[in-house]
């Protein structure tokens, strides 16, 4: 499927003229990645699904919908090879998948489950932006079959057989792979998922590797979202949040629960100080509207065990949320990186004729 033809009326200075590198959500908010940006995600499946939500939305020009099987629910696909092929085809032609996973191994306790697992993805809109996913499925090693400078065919998977050519710890992966990507990364967002916690010395080495090899890139730690039934807590990421220059608090955002996240018309994920908020607004709502939103957000808060009540968007396998939550996290990620979005208030013949920026000004 091609990109949306929606664009902004020529002369609308605060809205990208062709909306390339942007996508609209269901309420016509325009979420954009500035031209020239290269965002690198480094982590496990929690990062993969958010990466797919963002890449597919940017590819289409509008937010990912209710596809079946969903690219954000791997269990809906018959086999891992089908999931890799299908999600790669959705992003074609400007995508590569240095990927392999055994179809006959579904149990993570199997000795080959982690040893023969590759998932490094590369997506780009030519001349506009790049998104990279480096799959890191344990704290000790990251592996792949392609490094910058290799023939492109080395990453033109998914591969028919396991063919890792490199295996490094996280710090060396940053130095030898991430830092050598072209164009140079402008932001590196990392998360260790539910695989345990790095020691302080290990985190310090990761931060040092990124700062030394990519001095101009933003370095951001993403907090881990709680598993199903798990009481939300920040202790898992407290040390990383202290050592990293920036934090994307996905755990706190999802603690607010889907009902307060999935309402783009009035919701912002961060206040003006950069703190996560579940009830602030774009613009200045009436007192009645604010009170109603506060009540809705309060109703959506976790119960005493940290569980939300909107079961449609809770983890479908204990760890991974439904598609709407990953779309919400992608929107929040862009707000954290580049500020709140503007909104098209009037479309006509495929163009946005009235665009209001994040400050409330009409272009």
Helices and strands as residue ranges (DSSP letters): E 7-8, E 22-24, E 29-32, E 37-43, H 45-60, G 74-76, H 80-90, E 95-101, H 111-115, E 117-125, E 129-135, E 142-144, G 152-155, E 166-168, H 170-176, G 178-180, E 187-190, H 200-213, E 218-222, G 235-237, H 238-243, E 246-248, H 250-255, G 258-260, H 287-299, G 311-313, H 323-338, E 342-348, E 351-356
